[in-house]
Amino acid sequence: MNKKIVIIFTVLLIVILVGGYFIIQYFKGQEEETTIEEYTPEEEITEEQNRQTIVSLYFLEKETNELAPEARLVDIKEIINTPYDKLVNMLIEGPKNEKYLKLIPENTKLNKCYKEKDMVYLDFSNEFLNYDKEDPTVKQNIIDSLVKTLTQLTEVNSIKILIDGEENEEFSEIYILK
């Protein structure tokens, strides 16, 4: 008789514990559902805003003398077919913000740009070589600006710089993000 009472009591205790656990979980779920509020924008998103994305272009910051990103809003239609060309040409144009300095030398043109595997080949005009060769950081900043800007695209891991379609001894390496 005593064994029967212990078994019944044990089964009853297990049922109460399991039932209590599920009841607590149910009420926790109800509490989470009621605290979620739907975000309603103050204004409707226009078709033009919907087609835009933000890209980061890296320029030299005047105060710190270090590379810093400048965010730009770009229409996806402009960047979807030729993203590398668009980003590099934006770097060539220079920053919009006055606290940044343009790195790519004046009158430089991007002759051609193409991707093979995960490397982007950048073929610049001869003016690309008109940077200040007295200051070794200038060349490195130009390279870092190109690498950081282009490797933000997931399919790009490195760049190769060409001058007028040919390798140049000043930029003979393959550059990757450090």
Backbone as CSV, one residue per row, in Angstrom:
resi,resn,N_x,N_y,N_z,CA_x,CA_y,CA_z,C_x,C_y,C_z
1,MET,0.828,-1.188,0.000,0.000,0.000,0.000,0.870,1.249,0.000
2,ASN,1.915,1.248,0.825,2.820,2.371,0.926,3.523,2.649,-0.398
3,LYS,3.939,1.586,-1.120,4.608,1.707,-2.404,3.677,2.352,-3.415
4,LYS,2.402,1.987,-3.400,1.415,2.520,-4.333,1.266,4.024,-4.145
5,ILE,1.220,4.496,-2.911,1.056,5.924,-2.609,2.280,6.704,-3.098
6,VAL,3.477,6.150,-2.897,4.711,6.809,-3.336,4.713,6.912,-4.858
7,ILE,4.332,5.869,-5.562,4.310,5.880,-7.020,3.277,6.888,-7.523
8,ILE,2.082,6.873,-6.962,1.041,7.823,-7.371,1.506,9.249,-7.099
9,PHE,2.077,9.486,-5.921,2.571,10.817,-5.567,3.679,11.262,-6.533
10,THR,4.600,10.379,-6.894,5.696,10.682,-7.817,5.148,11.022,-9.200
11,VAL,4.214,10.228,-9.719,3.605,10.480,-11.029,2.873,11.818,-11.005
12,LEU,2.116,12.065,-9.948,1.379,13.315,-9.803,2.341,14.508,-9.771
13,LEU,3.449,14.381,-9.066,4.452,15.443,-8.980,5.069,15.713,-10.355
14,ILE,5.395,14.667,-11.104,5.962,14.816,-12.452,4.966,15.522,-13.372
15,VAL,3.691,15.126,-13.317,2.656,15.755,-14.144,2.536,17.233,-13.805
16,ILE,2.552,17.575,-12.512,2.439,18.975,-12.087,3.658,19.774,-12.567
17,LEU,4.862,19.216,-12.432,6.076,19.916,-12.863,6.090,20.140,-14.380
18,VAL,5.797,19.101,-15.149,5.788,19.224,-16.610,4.692,20.194,-17.048
19,GLY,3.515,20.067,-16.456,2.417,20.981,-16.790,2.763,22.414,-16.441
20,GLY,3.366,22.629,-15.282,3.775,23.969,-14.867,4.802,24.567,-15.816
21,TYR,5.737,23.746,-16.251,6.757,24.214,-17.205,6.102,24.716,-18.480
22,PHE,5.181,23.948,-19.055,4.520,24.348,-20.305,3.631,25.568,-20.104
23,ILE,2.991,25.693,-18.966,2.154,26.862,-18.683,3.034,28.118,-18.610
24,ILE,4.189,28.013,-17.931,5.113,29.153,-17.842,5.615,29.543,-19.237
25,GLN,5.968,28.552,-20.044,6.440,28.844,-21.409,5.347,29.519,-22.233
26,TYR,4.120,29.084,-22.085,2.999,29.665,-22.813,2.835,31.136,-22.449
27,PHE,2.860,31.437,-21.164,2.686,32.831,-20.738,3.880,33.706,-21.127
28,LYS,5.074,33.149,-21.132,6.240,33.902,-21.611,6.059,34.260,-23.081
29,GLY,5.602,33.299,-23.878,5.358,33.535,-25.309,4.299,34.601,-25.521
30,GLN,3.238,34.584,-24.710,2.180,35.593,-24.817,2.731,36.977,-24.494
31,GLU,3.590,37.050,-23.485,4.160,38.331,-23.070,5.028,38.910,-24.186
32,GLU,5.853,38.069,-24.839,6.705,38.541,-25.931,5.875,39.015,-27.111
33,GLU,4.818,38.312,-27.429,3.980,38.698,-28.565,3.311,40.038,-28.339
34,THR,2.925,40.326,-27.117,2.210,41.576,-26.862,3.145,42.780,-26.833
35,THR,4.454,42.582,-26.577,5.365,43.720,-26.513,5.899,44.122,-27.879
36,ILE,5.718,43.316,-28.895,6.199,43.647,-30.232,5.240,44.638,-30.879
37,GLU,5.822,45.749,-31.315,5.014,46.749,-31.997,5.506,46.884,-33.424
38,GLU,4.597,47.096,-34.324,4.974,47.272,-35.723,5.426,48.708,-35.939
39,TYR,6.543,48.855,-36.664,7.071,50.182,-36.961,6.316,50.760,-38.151
40,THR,5.805,51.942,-37.972,5.118,52.622,-39.059,5.936,53.848,-39.425
41,PRO,6.472,53.889,-40.658,7.276,55.052,-41.039,6.416,56.312,-41.095
42,GLU,7.058,57.452,-40.824,6.327,58.716,-40.849,5.918,59.096,-42.262
43,GLU,6.721,58.657,-43.227,6.377,58.936,-44.614,6.601,57.676,-45.435
44,GLU,5.947,57.591,-46.540,6.111,56.439,-47.418,7.486,56.492,-48.076
45,ILE,8.095,55.335,-48.274,9.381,55.266,-48.960,9.098,55.357,-50.452
46,THR,9.728,56.314,-51.093,9.494,56.503,-52.532,10.230,55.434,-53.319
47,GLU,9.830,55.275,-54.568,10.477,54.304,-55.448,11.951,54.660,-55.619
48,GLU,12.254,55.962,-55.667,13.637,56.403,-55.828,14.474,56.048,-54.600
49,GLN,13.931,56.236,-53.385,14.651,55.895,-52.165,14.865,54.386,-52.070
50,ASN,13.917,53.637,-52.551,13.979,52.183,-52.503,15.099,51.641,-53.387
51,ARG,15.505,52.396,-54.398,16.526,51.937,-55.341,17.921,52.414,-54.949
52,GLN,18.098,52.963,-53.771,19.388,53.509,-53.393,20.075,52.645,-52.341
53,THR,21.401,52.697,-52.373,22.204,51.980,-51.394,23.347,52.883,-50.959
54,ILE,23.947,52.558,-49.839,25.064,53.352,-49.333,26.359,52.602,-49.592
55,VAL,27.345,53.314,-50.152,28.684,52.755,-50.345,29.677,53.612,-49.564
56,SER,30.798,53.014,-49.217,31.857,53.751,-48.521,33.032,53.937,-49.467
57,LEU,33.451,55.182,-49.590,34.633,55.516,-50.383,35.696,55.990,-49.395
58,TYR,36.924,55.538,-49.571,37.970,55.871,-48.614,38.865,56.987,-49.141
59,PHE,38.915,58.071,-48.349,39.731,59.236,-48.660,40.616,59.545,-47.461
60,LEU,41.575,60.450,-47.663,42.466,60.861,-46.589,41.803,61.970,-45.786
61,GLU,41.710,61.762,-44.483,41.131,62.777,-43.618,42.210,63.817,-43.313
62,LYS,41.879,65.085,-43.521,42.855,66.168,-43.365,43.438,66.240,-41.957
63,GLU,42.596,66.153,-40.937,43.036,66.324,-39.548,43.913,65.178,-39.056
64,THR,43.489,63.954,-39.279,44.215,62.794,-38.739,45.261,62.256,-39.702
65,ASN,45.168,62.644,-40.969,46.065,62.149,-42.019,45.971,60.623,-42.160
66,GLU,44.767,60.095,-41.928,44.507,58.663,-42.070,43.314,58.450,-42.991
67,LEU,43.234,57.247,-43.544,42.098,56.930,-44.407,40.827,56.831,-43.577
68,ALA,39.760,57.385,-44.134,38.473,57.324,-43.454,37.378,57.161,-44.509
69,PRO,36.298,56.469,-44.170,35.229,56.258,-45.147,34.317,57.482,-45.270
70,GLU,33.930,57.747,-46.497,32.906,58.755,-46.759,31.719,57.997,-47.341
71,ALA,30.596,58.058,-46.675,29.405,57.334,-47.130,28.746,58.110,-48.264
72,ARG,28.335,57.381,-49.293,27.639,57.992,-50.420,26.389,57.180,-50.733
73,LEU,25.322,57.894,-51.020,24.078,57.268,-51.434,24.118,57.145,-52.951
74,VAL,23.962,55.920,-53.459,24.088,55.667,-54.891,22.856,54.921,-55.377
75,ASP,22.380,55.293,-56.560,21.271,54.581,-57.186,21.767,53.198,-57.598
76,ILE,21.020,52.180,-57.227,21.437,50.797,-57.514,21.588,50.574,-59.018
77,LYS,20.751,51.228,-59.826,20.839,51.038,-61.280,22.195,51.505,-61.810
78,GLU,22.794,52.515,-61.169,24.093,53.017,-61.616,25.225,52.048,-61.282
79,ILE,25.052,51.286,-60.228,26.161,50.482,-59.718,26.009,48.987,-60.011
80,ILE,24.830,48.554,-60.395,24.568,47.116,-60.524,25.380,46.447,-61.635
81,ASN,25.507,47.084,-62.783,26.196,46.453,-63.922,27.706,46.617,-63.878
82,THR,28.174,47.770,-63.435,29.615,48.034,-63.401,30.008,48.629,-62.039
83,PRO,29.916,47.837,-60.979,30.174,48.393,-59.648,31.608,48.870,-59.460
84,TYR,32.587,48.140,-60.022,33.991,48.493,-59.815,34.300,49.816,-60.508
85,ASP,33.851,49.942,-61.751,34.060,51.191,-62.504,33.449,52.369,-61.753
86,LYS,32.230,52.183,-61.285,31.512,53.274,-60.610,32.244,53.695,-59.341
87,LEU,32.645,52.747,-58.523,33.332,53.078,-57.269,34.674,53.770,-57.527
88,VAL,35.449,53.246,-58.478,36.754,53.842,-58.767,36.582,55.245,-59.351
89,ASN,35.613,55.417,-60.238,35.387,56.753,-60.799,34.932,57.746,-59.731
90,MET,34.211,57.268,-58.745,33.825,58.140,-57.634,35.061,58.539,-56.814
91,LEU,36.019,57.608,-56.668,37.274,57.936,-55.984,38.076,58.958,-56.793
92,ILE,38.086,58.787,-58.112,38.800,59.721,-58.988,38.196,61.125,-58.878
93,GLU,36.867,61.197,-58.816,36.192,62.501,-58.687,36.565,63.191,-57.383
94,GLY,36.784,62.419,-56.348,37.180,62.988,-55.060,36.027,63.063,-54.087
95,PRO,36.343,63.483,-52.857,35.326,63.515,-51.804,34.353,64.683,-51.972
96,LYS,33.168,64.516,-51.411,32.180,65.596,-51.356,32.391,66.424,-50.094
97,ASN,32.886,65.768,-49.050,33.103,66.415,-47.758,34.455,67.132,-47.752
98,GLU,34.480,68.368,-47.276,35.693,69.178,-47.295,36.765,68.714,-46.313
99,LYS,36.408,67.849,-45.374,37.417,67.395,-44.411,38.265,66.242,-44.955
100,TYR,37.964,65.796,-46.178,38.737,64.733,-46.816,39.520,65.261,-48.004
101,LEU,40.622,64.556,-48.330,41.449,64.910,-49.478,41.361,63.838,-50.553
102,LYS,41.378,64.271,-51.793,41.404,63.365,-52.935,42.788,62.722,-53.002
103,LEU,42.838,61.434,-53.266,44.119,60.731,-53.309,44.611,60.449,-54.726
104,ILE,43.709,60.121,-55.616,44.115,59.756,-56.973,44.506,61.033,-57.733
105,PRO,45.676,61.027,-58.376,46.182,62.235,-59.046,45.214,62.818,-60.078
106,GLU,45.302,64.141,-60.250,44.472,64.878,-61.210,44.606,64.304,-62.615
107,ASN,43.530,64.394,-63.367,43.445,63.982,-64.776,43.592,62.475,-64.993
108,THR,43.641,61.691,-63.917,43.694,60.226,-64.052,42.369,59.734,-64.612
109,LYS,42.438,58.826,-65.535,41.248,58.208,-66.123,41.322,56.701,-65.866
110,LEU,40.179,56.100,-65.687,40.102,54.646,-65.589,39.834,54.136,-66.999
111,ASN,40.865,53.552,-67.619,40.720,53.058,-68.997,39.794,51.856,-69.061
112,LYS,40.012,50.956,-68.144,39.273,49.699,-68.162,39.308,49.106,-66.771
113,CYS,38.297,48.306,-66.490,38.205,47.676,-65.182,37.510,46.337,-65.387
114,TYR,38.087,45.250,-64.870,37.452,43.943,-65.006,37.855,43.046,-63.848
115,LYS,37.052,42.007,-63.648,37.280,41.089,-62.530,37.564,39.697,-63.065
116,GLU,38.596,39.065,-62.522,38.899,37.658,-62.801,39.022,36.952,-61.460
117,LYS,38.224,35.929,-61.271,38.105,35.231,-59.987,37.735,36.250,-58.926
118,ASP,38.584,36.449,-57.899,38.239,37.418,-56.851,39.127,38.666,-56.907
119,MET,39.797,38.887,-58.059,40.683,40.041,-58.212,40.134,41.005,-59.260
120,VAL,40.173,42.302,-58.930,39.756,43.337,-59.864,41.006,43.966,-60.456
121,TYR,41.044,44.024,-61.776,42.136,44.675,-62.497,41.698,46.100,-62.819
122,LEU,42.527,47.056,-62.420,42.250,48.464,-62.654,43.299,48.997,-63.624
123,ASP,42.862,49.370,-64.811,43.772,49.897,-65.828,43.604,51.412,-65.880
124,PHE,44.596,52.138,-65.325,44.543,53.596,-65.266,45.357,54.221,-66.392
125,SER,45.039,55.477,-66.681,45.849,56.249,-67.620,47.186,56.589,-66.952
126,ASN,48.138,57.043,-67.743,49.489,57.361,-67.285,49.510,58.413,-66.175
127,GLU,48.488,59.267,-66.103,48.432,60.318,-65.083,48.380,59.743,-63.659
128,PHE,48.001,58.489,-63.546,47.951,57.827,-62.242,49.323,57.855,-61.563
129,LEU,50.398,57.902,-62.365,51.762,57.893,-61.831,52.216,59.265,-61.343
130,ASN,51.372,60.288,-61.456,51.740,61.652,-61.073,51.493,61.947,-59.590
131,TYR,51.672,60.988,-58.740,51.519,61.218,-57.303,52.850,61.699,-56.727
132,ASP,52.831,62.211,-55.517,54.022,62.727,-54.850,54.927,61.564,-54.442
133,LYS,55.987,61.343,-55.228,56.881,60.209,-54.977,57.868,60.484,-53.833
134,GLU,57.954,61.729,-53.383,58.833,62.089,-52.265,58.285,61.552,-50.937
135,ASP,56.965,61.460,-50.849,56.302,61.009,-49.623,55.832,59.559,-49.821
136,PRO,56.473,58.592,-49.157,56.112,57.170,-49.363,54.689,56.814,-48.916
137,THR,54.109,57.627,-48.029,52.755,57.304,-47.564,51.696,57.602,-48.623
138,VAL,52.010,58.479,-49.574,51.028,58.849,-50.600,50.652,57.639,-51.441
139,LYS,51.655,56.928,-51.932,51.406,55.734,-52.758,50.603,54.701,-51.958
140,GLN,51.016,54.468,-50.708,50.317,53.478,-49.884,48.881,53.894,-49.617
141,ASN,48.638,55.177,-49.394,47.272,55.656,-49.170,46.399,55.476,-50.417
142,ILE,46.965,55.702,-51.585,46.212,55.499,-52.834,45.811,54.023,-52.943
143,ILE,46.782,53.152,-52.725,46.516,51.704,-52.812,45.474,51.290,-51.778
144,ASP,45.665,51.725,-50.530,44.729,51.360,-49.466,43.321,51.887,-49.736
145,SER,43.231,53.069,-50.292,41.931,53.652,-50.631,41.203,52.777,-51.653
146,LEU,41.925,52.365,-52.687,41.332,51.499,-53.726,40.948,50.137,-53.142
147,VAL,41.850,49.547,-52.370,41.597,48.213,-51.810,40.413,48.236,-50.845
148,LYS,40.398,49.185,-49.914,39.306,49.242,-48.931,37.962,49.528,-49.598
149,THR,37.974,50.381,-50.604,36.724,50.709,-51.290,36.195,49.507,-52.057
150,LEU,37.062,48.819,-52.784,36.603,47.714,-53.636,36.353,46.418,-52.872
151,THR,37.108,46.162,-51.809,36.905,44.894,-51.084,35.682,44.925,-50.177
152,GLN,34.991,46.056,-50.111,33.720,46.039,-49.387,32.680,45.243,-50.178
153,LEU,32.948,45.020,-51.470,32.113,44.134,-52.280,32.578,42.709,-51.983
154,THR,31.656,41.851,-51.612,32.025,40.513,-51.132,32.786,39.671,-52.141
155,GLU,32.597,39.921,-53.416,33.252,39.092,-54.432,34.681,39.542,-54.731
156,VAL,35.144,40.619,-54.102,36.485,41.154,-54.367,37.379,40.952,-53.143
157,ASN,38.546,40.314,-53.371,39.509,40.118,-52.291,40.836,40.809,-52.561
158,SER,41.097,41.190,-53.829,42.379,41.822,-54.151,42.225,42.670,-55.410
159,ILE,43.242,43.543,-55.614,43.256,44.358,-56.832,44.636,44.297,-57.474
160,LYS,44.667,44.536,-58.763,45.910,44.626,-59.534,45.825,45.907,-60.343
161,ILE,46.868,46.732,-60.241,46.871,48.021,-60.936,47.716,47.919,-62.201
162,LEU,47.123,48.346,-63.303,47.818,48.412,-64.584,47.853,49.869,-65.032
163,ILE,48.850,50.224,-65.836,48.936,51.556,-66.407,48.906,51.406,-67.921
164,ASP,47.906,52.020,-68.538,47.697,51.933,-69.994,47.776,50.491,-70.494
165,GLY,47.130,49.593,-69.764,46.994,48.199,-70.181,48.170,47.302,-69.858
166,GLU,49.205,47.834,-69.219,50.388,47.028,-68.946,50.782,47.128,-67.473
167,GLU,51.517,46.093,-67.022,52.026,46.141,-65.657,53.060,47.247,-65.564
168,ASN,53.143,47.847,-64.387,54.084,48.924,-64.142,54.908,48.550,-62.930
169,GLU,56.222,48.833,-62.989,57.099,48.424,-61.889,56.750,49.102,-60.568
170,GLU,56.142,50.293,-60.615,55.766,50.984,-59.378,54.576,50.311,-58.679
171,PHE,53.740,49.648,-59.474,52.546,48.987,-58.931,52.506,47.538,-59.417
172,SER,53.581,46.810,-59.164,53.686,45.451,-59.709,53.026,44.391,-58.851
173,GLU,52.672,44.735,-57.616,52.128,43.740,-56.688,50.618,43.528,-56.883
174,ILE,50.157,42.465,-56.235,48.712,42.255,-56.090,48.389,42.754,-54.694
175,TYR,47.413,43.656,-54.586,47.115,44.292,-53.308,45.880,43.697,-52.677
176,ILE,45.992,43.340,-51.394,44.876,42.765,-50.651,44.633,43.606,-49.402
177,LEU,43.467,43.439,-48.819,43.109,44.168,-47.597,43.958,43.668,-46.436
178,LYS,44.575,44.607,-45.716,45.445,44.220,-44.585,44.648,44.238,-43.299
